[in-house]
Amino acid sequence: MLNFIEYGTRTDQPDLLIVHGLYGSGRNWGAVAKRLAPGRRIVSVDQRNHGQSPWYDSHSYQDMAADLASVIEAQDAPMDVMGHSMGGKAAMVLALTRPELVNRLIVADISPVNYPPDPNTNIDAMRSVDLGKVFKRSDAIEQLAATITDPTLRSFFTQSLDLANKRWRLNLDVLEAEMEKIRGFPDMTGNFQGATLFLSGSDSDYVAPEHRPTIRAYFPKARFAKITGAGHWLHAEKPREYIQTVQAWLDRADY
């Protein structure tokens, strides 16, 4: 079973499952979860090979969807599901394979398509950190500055440091080996008939116009919204606007 954090208590609204993206954790979504929790119970998971969840030798979207299904089944009721990036793809596969477990779906800045390869420089950068010289997060941030120019990413990655045990809470070897699967999207059949929101950053190209036919084939009731001035990390870059948009959609969307 995946590790997860709970926020709030059950109400007459469905529980909301939050699924983080690559190199993240459930804890990264704490600020969003706390703001949404007064109206519903929130469950924010650590995906496999991330955070405090178990490590496995595989990291396919079918694996991740099965993990999420186990969490929902343990709650004894279908849930609304919100996933960002890699977590959005896992949430989409869950909705397509186990639609009875998903009331409504929110997909944050990702499409059900294959993305081009990248050189995995982020994994190399994390491996390059001399953990023996790291006693606080700022030590690792300083080392990462040599290879990662974006300060937001440096701060984000170091949230996955286990300082006490001098290790990353990320299975970097498996994530690197499975990166082709993570960038891709499995061939799927059928569609999800529930209400679905694709929420993207206006400065991001992860949800492109040419993706919409594929999105609508899988998710016929898809609606689209953009957060102005946000990129791929829209929930961190524009948290107020992100939370307001999600809250408004949850308050009015049928399920």
N, C-alpha and C positions, 0 to 999 in steps of 0.2 A: 504493500500500500504506500502511496506517495505521502510524504510529509505535507502537512498543511497547517495554515493559521486561520482561526475563526475570528470574525468581527461581528458584533451585534448579536441579536437574537431573532428567532423566527417570528415572522409576522404573517399577515394574510397574503403577502406577496411571495412569489417563488424565491428561494435562495439563489444567490448569484455565485457562480464558480469563476474565478479569475485564473487565467493561464498565462504565465509570463513567457517572454521570448528567449532567444539564445543568449547564454551567459548570464541570465537573470536569476531571480528567485521570487518566491511568494512575498518575501519581506520587502522587495523593491516596490510593491504595489500597496504598501501600508497606508500611505497618505490618501490614495484614491479610495481604498476600501473603507477607511474610517469615515470619509465624507459620504459614502453611499450607504453605510451601515445603518443609520437611523431608520431607514425605511424597509430594510430587509436584512437577513443574515447573509454574510459574505464568507466564502471559503476560498482562500488563496493558496494554491498548491506550489510546491517545488516539483518541477518536472524531473523525470529520471535523469541521472547523471548531472544533476544540478542541486545546489543547496544541501539540505539534509535528507533528501530522498535517496533510495538505493542506487548504486551504480550497476549498470548492465553492459554487456558487450555489444548491444545493438541500440540504435536510436532512430528507428523508422517512425513514420507518422502512424502507421497501424499500431505499433507498440505504444506510442504516446496516447493514442485514442483509447486503447484498451485500459491503460492506466487511469485515464480520466473516467471511463465508464465504471471502474471499480470504486472510485471515490463517490460518484453519484449514487451508485447502487447502495453504498453504505449509509447514505443519507435517507434512504427509503422514499424518495420522491424525485421526480424530474426537476431539473434546475435550469435557470437561465445561464448561459455560458458566454464569457467574454475572453477572447484571446488576442494577444499582440504578437505580430511577426510570426516566428516559429510556433508560438502558442496559438496564434490564429489559425495556422494550417492544421495543427492538431485538433483544434476545436471544430474546424470544418469537416475533417475526416470523422470525428466523433458523430457529428450531426448527420452525416451521410450514411454511416454504418449502424448507428444506434439512435435513430431519430426519436424513439420513445423516451429517451433520457433527457432530451433537450426541449425546453419550452420555446425559448427565443435565443437568437445567436447575435453576438456583436463581434465583428472581426476588425481589429485595429491595424491598419496600414500594412496589409498583405493581401495577395490574390492567390487563387488556387492554380498557380502556374509554376513553371520552372524558371529560375533566375540564373543569370550567367555565373560562371565560376569566378571565385576570387582567390587570392594567394594565401589566405589564412594567416595574414600578418598579425591579427589580434592574438591568436593562439601562440605564435612565436614570441610575441611581446610578453605575454604572461609567463611563458616558460623561461624567458630571459631574466626574470626577477630573481635576484639572489635572496631567497626567503630566510636564509640564515642571518641576514642583515636587516630584516624587517621586524620591528618591534611595535610599530603602530602603522595605521593605514597610510599616513603621510609619507612614510619611508618607501612604501611600494609605489605610491603616486609619483614620488620624485624619480624613482628608477624608470617607471613607465614613460616619463616625459622624454626619454631618449629615443623612443620608437613610436609613441602615439602623441600626435600633436593636439588632439581634441581633449581639453580638460574634462569635459563632461564624460567622455568614455573612460578616461583614467579613473575618475571617481566611481563610475558605474562598475567597472571591473573589480575594483578593490573591495566592493561590498561583498564579493564572494570569497574573500580571504578568511581563512581560519587562523587567526593570529596565534592562538594558544598552541596549536599543533603544527604551525609553520607549513601550511598546505593550502591549495586551492580547493574550494568546495565545488569544483567542476572537473568532470572526467575528461580532461583535455585530449587524451589519446583517442578515446572512442569518438568524441565530437569531431576530431580531425578526420578519423577514418570514415565516419558516416556523413561527412559534409556534403557529398553529392546528393544523398537522400534529403538532407535538411534544406538544401537549395531548391530541390525539386518538389514535385507533388505527385502522389501516386495516381495511376489510372483508376478512376472510380466510375461506378454506374449508379443510376438513379439520381434522385434529388431530394432536397430537404424542403418541406412545404411550410415550415414555420417562419414567423417574422424574423428578418435578418437585416442588420445594419452593417454596412461597410463604412467605417469611419477612418479617414485618412488625413494626413497633413498636406496643406496646400503646397508646401515646398518639397514634398516627397514624390518620387516617381514609382513607388511600389504598387500603387493601384492606378494603372494607366487606362486611358479610354479603350485601348485595344483589348484589355482584359475583360471588359464588361460582357461580351457574349458568353464567354466561358463561365463567368460568375453567375449570369442569369440562367444558364443551362443547369447548373447545380443548385442554385438558390433562386427560384422563380419569384419570390416575394422580396428580393433584395432591394433595399433603399440605400442611397449614398449620401454622405455628408462629409464636409471638409472643415478642418480647424485652420483658420487663417493664420499664417505666419509660423506654422509648425512643420517640422520635418518628420522623419521616421519615428523619433522618440516623442511623439505628440503628447502623451500623457505626462511626461516629465517637463517638456518645454512649455506647454500651455495647460497646466493642471486644472485651473478654474474652468476654462472653456471646455476642456475634455469632460470633466465631471458634470457640468451643466448639460452638455449635449447628451451624454449617456443617461443622466437622470430624466431628462425630458422625454427621451425615446422610451425608456422603460415605463414611464408613467402613462404613456398613451398607446404603446404598441399592444396589439391583441396577442393572446397566447391561448 
